[in-house]
Amino acid sequence: MSVPPPAPESFSASSQSWQGVLFSKLKWLIFSRILVATSLFGSAVVVQIRDVRSGTYSSLLYALIITLYLFSAIYAALIKRLRNLTLFAYVQFFFDALFITPLIYVTGGLESIFSFLYFLTIISASYLLFTPGAFFAATLSGVCYGTLVILQATRVLPTWQDVPSTPEDISYVFYNITINIFAFYLVAFLSSYLAEQLRRTKEALLEEQLNLRELEEFNRKIVENIKSGILTLDPQGRITFLNRAAQEMTGYTLDAVFGLPVDQLFPSTMTYLKDLQAGPDGATRPPRWDRLFTRKDRQCLYLGFSTSPLRNPDGQEVGKILIFEDLTRIKDLEEKTRRDDRLKAVGQLAAGIAHEIRNPLASISGSIQVLKGELELTDENQTLMDIVVRETDRLNGLITNFLTYVRQAPMVKQPVEIARMIQEVLQALRLNPRFPANLQIITRFEHEGRVEVDSSQIRQVVWNLVLNALEVMPEGGTLEVATRDLPGHLENPPRLELTVADSGPGIEDAIRDRIFDPFFSTKPGGTGLGLALVEKIIQAHDGLIRAQARREGGTVFEVILPTVGAAPLVLSPPSHEGSFADAG
């Protein structure tokens, strides 16, 4: 048959894999050929022991067996050096047929019991080379067997006295040849059919494996590119997987947390997972909860969690899937919205306050000044007049600060050397009468570049924060002012962090959420607009300010400002641990 050999690509995804499979099959073929030669050798020995006659029969049989061993050794030596293994396989089957033919000749020809070796060759060819190889071996076996039998029947080939002779009945000879050739092709057809079915099954299995790998890779890419953090747990609550977003949110790699209890990463998580509640319909509803989380780099995020069971293909629960999202932006927006709502009401009163209070105050102050000049007052009355003027001026200053807070002037941004600005503010602070004599100032400027801000407004921020720190340390202490660069995280580009830390007593937790509210102050005579104005300026610069308790005591105010061209900031809300500094 003129059926071409199977292309390597039809068996596997590449020719290299086809060559690898064929190489493995050829090694087994060579090993099987050695086993057959050994069996023949054993049979020859048994026959020789039973028949003490020694002659040409035994000599030829031993010669063929030695030849088979020799060819097997040659095949084994060449298999690693040849590139065209398909042609090498055809050559082996050709020489196998040439070996079997003289073996049958010396063992009786038509009456030989070794004609079954042709069938082994055909089956081997179908296993290695499929349909083309099977019919090649069948055709070659038929030609060799038919030629041998005809040559022996016509006495062209000699017959030795100790070799069984071939019958002279020509009709029986052709009948035997026809039956054997038919059997050769039948075996070739059946074995090649089975081999082709096996090949197609392997191809289908390989294709399914490739599709499965592609699907797994596709699913892996989906999981890795989801912006929500995905964490999987085994039945004991140990971490088995973190996707890319989860690693970025937590700051930990999968290798660092693999096999650790989830409570070491997210404390009390197992408590939430054990509190699954069943709804009225009996269905298990995954719990949802929010919590603060401190990253590996000590950055605080507000995360929202949900969970669902992790099941295997049989539907059995083999763990938990924990999904969490960064809700920091949402929480910041909610807090900003609440504050904006409060400020809207305040802003609506600003114009009325300015008209109804500021103008009468000016009239009162002017009238008192006129009366002081025209009336003859006793010392006691003079003191009372001075008190009225002083308190009137104080109220006028309060209204002025309030209007400044409500009607902030437009920003004029320009590149500013933040470290130099801070040094100027600290130098001016030393001339302030409220500067304690035993105050130690520590500065650390890791960021010495320029930041695009409104110079006067940021100067006011630094002044207010430093002055606020001095007011909570009237007896002196330590004031630390530092700047550093913050690396980018998720959608946040790199930022500048300014910190002002004091060693004061801090403030109680009960009022920690009100430190930036207007008119809230714990200091006698405080207006409560200092920190509120600072926060308003920072927000106008797309930045963020927060206050956190220090481990060694006191409070640190952290101001985060965007660098040139940075997007609006997304950071965590203030930490709920410890106490805060007094809001001025």
C-alpha positions as CSV (number, residue, x, y, z in Angstrom):
1,M,0.0,0.0,0.0
2,S,1.1,3.6,-0.7
3,V,0.0,5.0,2.6
4,P,2.5,7.6,3.8
5,P,4.0,7.3,7.3
6,P,2.3,9.4,10.0
7,A,3.6,12.9,10.3
8,P,5.1,13.7,13.6
9,E,2.7,16.5,14.2
10,S,-0.2,14.1,13.9
11,F,1.0,12.3,17.0
12,S,2.1,15.1,19.2
13,A,2.4,18.8,19.4
14,S,5.9,18.8,18.0
15,S,8.3,16.6,16.0
16,Q,10.6,16.4,19.0
17,S,8.0,14.7,21.1
18,W,7.3,12.2,18.2
19,Q,11.0,11.5,17.9
20,G,11.2,10.9,21.7
21,V,8.3,8.4,21.6
22,L,9.7,6.6,18.6
23,F,13.1,6.5,20.3
24,S,11.6,4.8,23.4
25,K,9.7,2.3,21.2
26,L,12.9,1.4,19.3
27,K,14.7,0.7,22.5
28,W,12.0,-1.7,23.5
29,L,12.1,-3.3,20.0
30,I,15.8,-3.9,20.3
31,F,15.4,-5.4,23.8
32,S,12.6,-7.7,22.6
33,R,14.8,-8.8,19.7
34,I,17.5,-9.8,22.2
35,L,14.9,-11.8,24.2
36,V,13.8,-13.6,21.0
37,A,17.4,-14.4,20.2
38,T,17.9,-15.8,23.7
39,S,14.8,-17.9,23.4
40,L,16.0,-19.3,20.1
41,F,19.3,-20.0,21.6
42,G,17.7,-22.0,24.4
43,S,15.6,-23.9,22.0
44,A,18.6,-24.8,19.9
45,V,20.4,-26.1,22.9
46,V,17.4,-28.2,23.9
47,V,17.1,-29.6,20.4
48,Q,20.8,-30.4,20.2
49,I,20.7,-32.2,23.6
50,R,17.8,-34.4,22.5
51,D,19.2,-35.1,19.0
52,V,22.9,-36.1,19.5
53,R,23.4,-35.8,15.7
54,S,25.5,-32.8,14.9
55,G,25.3,-31.3,11.5
56,T,24.4,-28.4,9.3
57,Y,21.0,-27.9,11.0
58,S,22.5,-26.9,14.3
59,S,25.4,-25.0,12.8
60,L,23.1,-22.8,10.7
61,L,20.8,-22.2,13.6
62,Y,23.6,-21.0,15.9
63,A,25.0,-18.8,13.1
64,L,21.6,-17.1,12.7
65,I,21.2,-16.5,16.4
66,I,24.7,-15.0,16.6
67,T,23.8,-12.8,13.6
68,L,20.7,-11.6,15.4
69,Y,22.7,-10.7,18.5
70,L,25.2,-8.9,16.3
71,F,22.5,-6.8,14.6
72,S,20.9,-6.0,17.9
73,A,24.2,-4.6,19.1
74,I,24.6,-2.6,16.0
75,Y,21.1,-1.2,16.3
76,A,21.8,-0.2,20.0
77,A,25.0,1.6,19.0
78,L,23.3,3.6,16.1
79,I,20.0,4.5,17.8
80,K,21.4,7.6,19.6
81,R,23.4,8.8,16.6
82,L,20.7,8.8,13.9
83,R,18.2,11.6,13.4
84,N,15.7,9.9,11.0
85,L,14.4,7.2,13.4
86,T,11.5,6.4,11.2
87,L,13.7,5.3,8.3
88,F,15.9,3.5,10.9
89,A,12.8,1.5,12.0
90,Y,11.9,0.5,8.5
91,V,15.5,-0.7,8.0
92,Q,15.3,-2.9,11.2
93,F,12.0,-4.5,10.0
94,F,13.6,-5.2,6.6
95,F,16.5,-7.0,8.2
96,D,14.2,-8.8,10.6
97,A,12.3,-10.3,7.7
98,L,15.6,-11.2,6.1
99,F,16.6,-12.9,9.3
100,I,13.4,-14.8,9.8
101,T,13.5,-16.2,6.3
102,P,16.7,-18.2,6.6
103,L,15.6,-19.3,10.1
104,I,12.5,-20.8,8.6
105,Y,14.7,-22.3,5.8
106,V,17.0,-24.2,8.2
107,T,14.1,-25.3,10.3
108,G,12.0,-27.0,7.6
109,G,10.7,-24.2,5.3
110,L,7.0,-24.9,4.7
111,E,6.9,-27.2,7.8
112,S,8.9,-24.8,10.1
113,I,7.3,-23.8,13.4
114,F,9.0,-20.4,13.3
115,S,6.8,-18.8,10.7
116,F,5.0,-17.0,13.6
117,L,8.0,-14.7,13.9
118,Y,6.6,-12.9,10.8
119,F,3.5,-12.1,12.8
120,L,5.7,-10.6,15.6
121,T,7.4,-8.4,13.1
122,I,4.1,-7.2,11.6
123,I,2.7,-6.4,15.0
124,S,5.9,-4.6,16.0
125,A,5.8,-2.6,12.8
126,S,2.2,-1.6,13.4
127,Y,3.0,-0.5,17.0
128,L,5.9,1.6,15.9
129,L,4.9,2.9,12.5
130,F,1.1,2.3,12.5
131,T,-0.7,1.4,9.2
132,P,2.2,2.1,6.8
133,G,4.6,0.1,8.9
134,A,2.2,-2.8,9.4
135,F,1.5,-3.3,5.6
136,F,5.2,-2.8,4.8
137,A,6.1,-5.6,7.1
138,A,3.2,-7.8,5.9
139,T,4.2,-7.3,2.2
140,L,7.9,-8.0,3.0
141,S,7.0,-11.1,5.0
142,G,4.8,-12.4,2.2
143,V,7.4,-11.9,-0.5
144,C,10.2,-13.4,1.6
145,Y,8.0,-16.4,2.8
146,G,6.6,-17.1,-0.7
147,T,10.0,-16.9,-2.4
148,L,11.6,-19.2,0.1
149,V,8.9,-21.9,-0.1
150,I,8.8,-21.8,-3.9
151,L,12.6,-22.0,-4.2
152,Q,12.6,-25.0,-1.8
153,A,9.7,-26.7,-3.6
154,T,11.4,-26.4,-6.9
155,R,14.7,-27.6,-5.4
156,V,16.5,-24.4,-6.3
157,L,17.7,-24.2,-2.7
158,P,19.6,-27.3,-1.4
159,T,18.2,-29.5,1.3
160,W,20.6,-31.1,3.9
161,Q,20.0,-34.5,5.3
162,D,19.4,-33.3,8.8
163,V,17.0,-30.4,7.6
164,P,13.4,-31.3,7.1
165,S,12.4,-31.4,3.5
166,T,9.7,-29.4,1.7
167,P,6.7,-31.3,0.2
168,E,6.7,-31.6,-3.6
169,D,2.9,-31.0,-4.0
170,I,2.8,-27.6,-5.8
171,S,-0.9,-27.1,-5.1
172,Y,-0.3,-27.6,-1.3
173,V,2.7,-25.2,-1.5
174,F,0.7,-22.4,-3.2
175,Y,-2.3,-23.0,-0.8
176,N,0.1,-22.7,2.2
177,I,1.6,-19.5,0.7
178,T,-1.8,-18.0,0.1
179,I,-3.1,-18.8,3.6
180,N,0.0,-17.3,5.2
181,I,0.0,-14.2,3.1
182,F,-3.7,-13.7,3.9
183,A,-2.9,-14.2,7.5
184,F,0.0,-11.6,7.3
185,Y,-2.3,-8.9,5.9
186,L,-5.1,-9.8,8.3
187,V,-2.8,-9.4,11.2
188,A,-1.4,-6.2,9.6
189,F,-5.0,-4.9,9.3
190,L,-6.1,-5.8,12.8
191,S,-2.9,-4.7,14.6
192,S,-2.6,-1.4,12.6
193,Y,-6.3,-0.7,13.4
194,L,-5.6,-1.2,17.1
195,A,-2.4,0.8,16.8
196,E,-4.2,3.7,15.0
197,Q,-7.0,3.6,17.6
198,L,-4.3,3.8,20.3
199,R,-2.6,6.7,18.5
200,R,-5.9,8.6,18.1
201,T,-6.6,8.0,21.8
202,K,-3.2,9.4,22.7
203,E,-3.7,12.3,20.4
204,A,-7.1,13.1,21.9
205,L,-5.7,12.7,25.4
206,L,-2.7,15.0,24.5
207,E,-5.1,17.5,23.0
208,E,-7.2,17.4,26.1
209,Q,-4.1,17.9,28.3
210,L,-3.1,20.8,26.2
211,N,-6.5,22.3,26.4
212,L,-6.6,21.7,30.2
213,R,-3.2,23.4,30.5
214,E,-4.4,26.3,28.4
215,L,-7.5,26.6,30.5
216,E,-5.5,26.4,33.7
217,E,-3.2,29.1,32.4
218,F,-6.1,31.2,31.4
219,N,-7.8,30.8,34.8
220,R,-4.5,31.5,36.5
221,K,-4.1,34.8,34.5
222,I,-7.7,35.8,35.4
223,V,-7.0,35.1,39.1
224,E,-3.6,36.9,38.9
225,N,-5.1,40.0,37.2
226,I,-8.1,40.4,39.4
227,K,-7.6,43.5,41.5
228,S,-9.3,41.9,44.5
229,G,-7.1,39.9,46.8
230,I,-7.8,36.1,46.7
231,L,-6.5,33.8,49.4
232,T,-7.2,30.1,49.7
233,L,-7.1,28.0,52.9
234,D,-6.9,24.3,53.6
235,P,-9.3,22.7,56.1
236,Q,-7.0,23.5,58.9
237,G,-7.0,27.2,58.1
238,R,-3.5,27.3,56.6
239,I,-2.7,29.6,53.7
240,T,-2.2,27.7,50.3
241,F,-2.5,30.5,47.8
242,L,-2.2,34.3,47.3
243,N,-2.8,36.0,44.0
244,R,-0.8,39.0,42.9
245,A,-3.3,41.6,44.2
246,A,-3.3,39.9,47.6
247,Q,0.5,39.9,47.7
248,E,0.6,43.7,46.8
249,M,-2.1,44.6,49.4
250,T,-0.5,42.6,52.2
251,G,3.1,43.2,51.3
252,Y,3.9,39.5,51.7
253,T,4.8,36.9,49.0
254,L,3.2,33.5,48.8
255,D,6.5,31.8,49.8
256,A,6.6,33.9,53.0
257,V,3.1,32.9,54.2
258,F,2.5,29.5,52.6
259,G,1.4,27.0,55.2
260,L,1.0,29.6,57.9
261,P,-2.3,29.9,59.8
262,V,-4.4,32.7,58.3
263,D,-4.8,34.3,61.8
264,Q,-1.1,35.2,61.6
265,L,-1.8,37.4,58.6
266,F,-5.4,38.5,59.4
267,P,-6.0,38.0,63.2
268,S,-9.4,36.6,64.2
269,T,-10.2,35.5,60.7
270,M,-11.0,31.9,61.7
271,T,-13.5,33.3,64.2
272,Y,-15.4,35.0,61.4
273,L,-15.2,31.8,59.2
274,K,-16.7,29.7,62.0
275,D,-19.6,32.1,62.4
276,L,-21.3,31.1,59.2
277,Q,-25.0,31.7,59.5
278,A,-27.7,29.8,57.8
279,G,-30.5,31.8,56.2
280,P,-34.2,31.0,56.3
281,D,-34.0,28.8,53.3
282,G,-31.2,26.8,54.9
283,A,-28.5,28.0,52.5
284,T,-25.2,28.9,54.0
285,R,-24.5,32.6,53.5
286,P,-20.9,33.8,53.4
287,P,-20.1,36.4,56.1
288,R,-18.8,39.9,55.2
289,W,-16.8,42.1,57.5
290,D,-14.5,45.1,57.4
291,R,-11.3,45.6,59.3
292,L,-8.1,47.6,59.5
293,F,-5.0,45.9,58.3
294,T,-1.3,46.9,58.7
295,R,0.8,45.9,55.8
296,K,4.3,44.6,56.1
297,D,5.7,48.1,55.5
298,R,3.5,49.4,58.4
299,Q,1.1,51.1,56.0
300,C,-2.5,50.9,57.2
301,L,-5.3,49.8,54.9
302,Y,-9.0,49.3,55.4
303,L,-10.0,45.9,53.9
304,G,-13.4,44.4,53.2
305,F,-13.6,40.6,53.4
306,S,-16.0,37.9,52.1
307,T,-15.6,34.1,52.0
308,S,-16.9,31.1,50.2
309,P,-16.2,27.3,50.4
310,L,-13.5,25.8,48.2
311,R,-14.7,22.6,46.6
312,N,-13.0,19.8,44.6
313,P,-14.5,18.4,41.4
314,D,-16.6,15.9,43.5
315,G,-18.3,18.8,45.3
316,Q,-16.5,18.1,48.6
317,E,-15.4,21.1,50.6
318,V,-11.6,21.1,50.8
319,G,-11.0,24.6,52.2
320,K,-12.1,28.2,52.1
321,I,-11.7,31.0,49.6
322,L,-11.1,34.4,51.2
323,I,-11.7,37.5,49.0
324,F,-10.7,40.9,50.2
325,E,-10.7,44.4,48.7
326,D,-9.0,47.6,49.6
327,L,-11.8,49.8,50.9
328,T,-9.5,52.6,52.0
329,R,-10.6,55.0,49.2
330,I,-14.3,54.3,49.9
331,K,-13.8,54.9,53.7
332,D,-11.9,58.1,53.0
333,L,-14.6,59.3,50.6
334,E,-17.3,58.4,53.2
335,E,-15.4,60.3,55.9
336,K,-14.8,63.3,53.5
337,T,-18.5,63.3,52.6
338,R,-19.5,63.4,56.2
339,R,-17.2,66.3,56.9
340,D,-18.2,68.1,53.7
341,D,-21.8,67.9,54.8
342,R,-21.0,69.4,58.1
343,L,-19.0,72.1,56.4
344,K,-21.7,73.0,54.0
345,A,-24.0,73.9,56.9
346,V,-21.2,75.9,58.4
347,G,-20.5,77.6,55.1
348,Q,-24.1,78.7,54.7
349,L,-23.8,80.5,58.0
350,A,-20.4,82.2,57.2
351,A,-21.8,85.1,55.3
352,G,-24.4,85.8,58.0
353,I,-21.9,85.5,60.7
354,A,-19.6,88.0,59.0
355,H,-22.4,90.5,58.5
356,E,-24.2,90.0,61.8
357,I,-21.2,89.8,64.1
358,R,-18.1,91.4,62.5
359,N,-19.7,94.7,61.7
360,P,-21.2,95.2,65.2
361,L,-17.9,94.2,66.7
362,A,-16.2,97.0,64.7
363,S,-18.8,99.4,65.9
364,I,-18.4,98.4,69.5
365,S,-14.6,98.6,69.3
366,G,-14.8,102.0,67.8
367,S,-17.3,103.3,70.2
368,I,-15.2,102.1,73.2
369,Q,-12.1,103.8,71.8
370,V,-14.1,107.1,71.4
371,L,-15.5,106.9,75.0
372,K,-12.0,106.2,76.4
373,G,-10.8,109.4,74.9
374,E,-13.7,111.6,75.9
375,L,-14.5,110.4,79.4
376,E,-12.6,110.7,82.5
377,L,-12.4,107.2,83.8
378,T,-11.2,105.8,87.1
379,D,-8.6,103.1,87.0
380,E,-11.2,100.4,87.5
381,N,-13.3,101.7,84.6
382,Q,-10.2,102.1,82.4
383,T,-9.4,98.4,83.0
384,L,-13.0,97.4,82.1
385,M,-12.7,99.4,78.9
386,D,-9.4,97.7,78.0
387,I,-11.0,94.3,78.6
388,V,-13.9,95.2,76.2
389,V,-11.4,96.3,73.5
390,R,-9.2,93.2,74.0
391,E,-12.1,90.7,73.8
392,T,-13.6,92.5,70.8
393,D,-10.3,92.2,69.0
394,R,-10.2,88.5,70.0
395,L,-13.7,87.9,68.6
396,N,-12.8,89.7,65.4
397,G,-9.7,87.5,65.0
398,L,-11.8,84.4,65.5
399,I,-14.2,85.6,62.8
400,T,-11.2,86.3,60.5
401,N,-9.8,82.8,61.0
402,F,-13.2,81.3,60.5
403,L,-13.6,83.1,57.2
404,T,-10.1,82.0,56.1
405,Y,-11.1,78.4,56.8
406,V,-14.4,78.7,54.9
407,R,-13.2,80.9,52.0
408,Q,-9.7,79.6,51.4
409,A,-7.7,81.6,48.9
410,P,-6.9,80.0,45.5
411,M,-3.7,78.0,45.4
412,V,-0.6,79.1,43.5
413,K,1.5,76.0,43.1
414,Q,5.2,76.2,42.4
415,P,8.2,74.0,43.0
416,V,9.3,74.3,46.7
417,E,12.3,72.9,48.6
418,I,10.3,71.4,51.4
419,A,13.4,70.8,53.7
420,R,14.5,74.4,53.4
421,M,11.0,75.7,54.1
422,I,10.8,73.6,57.3
423,Q,14.2,74.9,58.5
424,E,12.9,78.5,58.0
425,V,9.8,77.7,60.0
426,L,11.8,76.1,62.9
427,Q,14.2,79.0,62.9
428,A,11.3,81.5,63.3
429,L,9.7,79.2,65.9
430,R,12.7,79.7,68.2
431,L,11.9,83.4,68.4
432,N,8.3,82.6,69.5
433,P,7.7,83.4,73.3
434,R,6.0,80.0,73.6
435,F,9.2,78.1,72.7
436,P,10.3,76.2,75.8
437,A,13.9,76.6,76.8
438,N,14.5,72.8,77.2
439,L,12.9,71.7,73.9
440,Q,15.1,69.4,71.7
441,I,14.4,69.6,68.0
442,I,15.5,66.6,65.8
443,T,15.3,66.9,62.0
444,R,15.8,64.2,59.4
445,F,15.3,65.0,55.8
446,E,15.6,62.0,53.5
447,H,13.7,63.9,50.8
448,E,15.6,67.0,49.7
449,G,14.0,67.7,46.3
450,R,11.3,70.0,45.3
451,V,7.5,69.5,45.7
452,E,4.9,71.4,43.7
453,V,2.7,73.1,46.3
454,D,1.4,76.5,47.4
455,S,4.3,77.8,49.4
456,S,2.4,80.0,51.8
457,Q,-0.3,77.4,52.6
458,I,2.2,74.5,53.2
459,R,4.3,76.9,55.4
460,Q,1.1,77.5,57.4
461,V,0.6,73.8,57.7
462,V,4.1,73.2,59.1
463,W,3.7,76.2,61.4
464,N,0.4,75.0,62.8
465,L,1.6,71.5,63.4
466,V,4.8,72.5,65.1
467,L,3.0,75.1,67.2
468,N,0.4,72.5,68.2
469,A,3.3,70.2,69.3
470,L,4.8,72.9,71.4
471,E,1.5,73.6,73.1
472,V,1.2,70.0,74.3
473,M,4.8,70.2,75.7
474,P,4.8,73.3,77.8
475,E,7.6,72.0,80.0
476,G,9.7,70.9,77.1
477,G,10.4,67.6,75.4
478,T,11.4,66.3,72.0
479,L,10.1,67.5,68.7
480,E,11.0,65.4,65.6
481,V,10.4,66.7,62.1
482,A,11.3,64.4,59.1
483,T,10.6,63.9,55.4
484,R,11.0,60.8,53.3
485,D,9.9,59.3,50.0
486,L,7.1,56.7,49.9
487,P,7.3,54.0,47.2
488,G,4.3,53.5,44.9
489,H,1.7,50.9,45.8
490,L,-1.1,49.6,43.5
491,E,-2.7,52.7,41.9
492,N,-0.8,55.1,44.1
493,P,2.4,56.7,42.6
494,P,5.4,57.6,44.8
495,R,4.7,60.3,47.5
496,L,6.4,62.6,50.0
497,E,5.8,62.0,53.7
498,L,6.2,64.8,56.2
499,T,6.0,63.8,59.9
500,V,5.9,66.0,63.0
501,A,6.2,64.0,66.2
502,D,6.0,65.2,69.8
503,S,6.7,63.6,73.2
504,G,3.5,65.0,74.8
505,P,0.8,63.2,76.7
506,G,-1.5,62.6,73.6
507,I,-5.2,62.6,73.8
508,E,-7.9,60.2,75.0
509,D,-9.4,57.6,72.6
510,A,-12.9,59.0,73.2
511,I,-12.2,62.1,71.2
512,R,-9.8,60.7,68.6
513,D,-12.3,61.0,65.7
514,R,-12.9,64.7,66.3
515,I,-9.4,66.1,66.2
516,F,-9.9,67.6,62.7
517,D,-13.4,68.9,63.4
518,P,-13.8,72.7,63.3
519,F,-14.3,74.4,66.7
520,F,-13.2,71.3,68.6
521,S,-10.4,71.9,71.1
522,T,-9.2,70.6,74.4
523,K,-7.0,73.6,75.2
524,P,-8.2,76.6,77.2
525,G,-8.9,79.4,74.9
526,G,-8.4,77.3,71.8
527,T,-10.4,78.1,68.7
528,G,-10.4,74.5,67.3
529,L,-9.6,75.8,63.8
530,G,-5.8,75.1,63.6
531,L,-5.9,71.4,62.7
532,A,-9.2,71.8,60.7
533,L,-7.4,74.5,58.5
534,V,-4.4,72.2,58.2
535,E,-6.5,69.3,56.9
536,K,-8.4,71.6,54.5
537,I,-5.1,72.8,53.0
538,I,-3.7,69.2,52.7
539,Q,-6.9,68.0,51.0
540,A,-6.8,70.9,48.6
541,H,-3.3,69.6,47.6
542,D,-4.7,66.1,47.0
543,G,-2.9,64.9,50.0
544,L,-3.8,63.3,53.3
545,I,-3.1,64.0,57.0
546,R,-3.4,61.5,59.9
547,A,-2.4,61.3,63.5
548,Q,-1.1,58.1,65.1
549,A,0.1,57.3,68.6
550,R,3.9,56.7,69.1
551,R,5.1,53.6,70.9
552,E,7.4,55.7,73.1
553,G,4.7,58.2,73.9
554,G,3.3,61.2,72.3
555,T,1.8,61.6,68.8
556,V,3.1,61.8,65.3
557,F,1.2,63.7,62.6
558,E,1.8,62.3,59.1
559,V,1.3,64.5,56.1
560,I,1.3,62.8,52.7
561,L,1.8,65.1,49.7
562,P,1.8,64.1,46.0
563,T,4.9,64.7,44.0
564,V,4.8,66.6,40.7
565,G,2.2,65.1,38.3
566,A,0.9,62.5,40.8
567,A,-2.7,61.4,40.9
568,P,-5.0,62.0,44.0
569,L,-3.9,60.1,47.0
570,V,-5.5,56.9,48.4
571,L,-4.3,56.0,51.9
572,S,-5.7,54.4,55.0
573,P,-7.7,56.2,57.8
574,P,-6.0,57.0,61.1
575,S,-5.0,54.1,63.3
576,H,-7.3,53.4,66.2
577,E,-4.4,52.4,68.5
578,G,-3.1,54.6,71.2
579,S,-3.9,58.3,71.7
580,F,-3.7,61.4,69.6
581,A,-2.2,64.8,70.2
582,D,-4.3,67.7,71.4
583,A,-6.1,69.4,68.5
584,G,-5.6,73.1,68.7
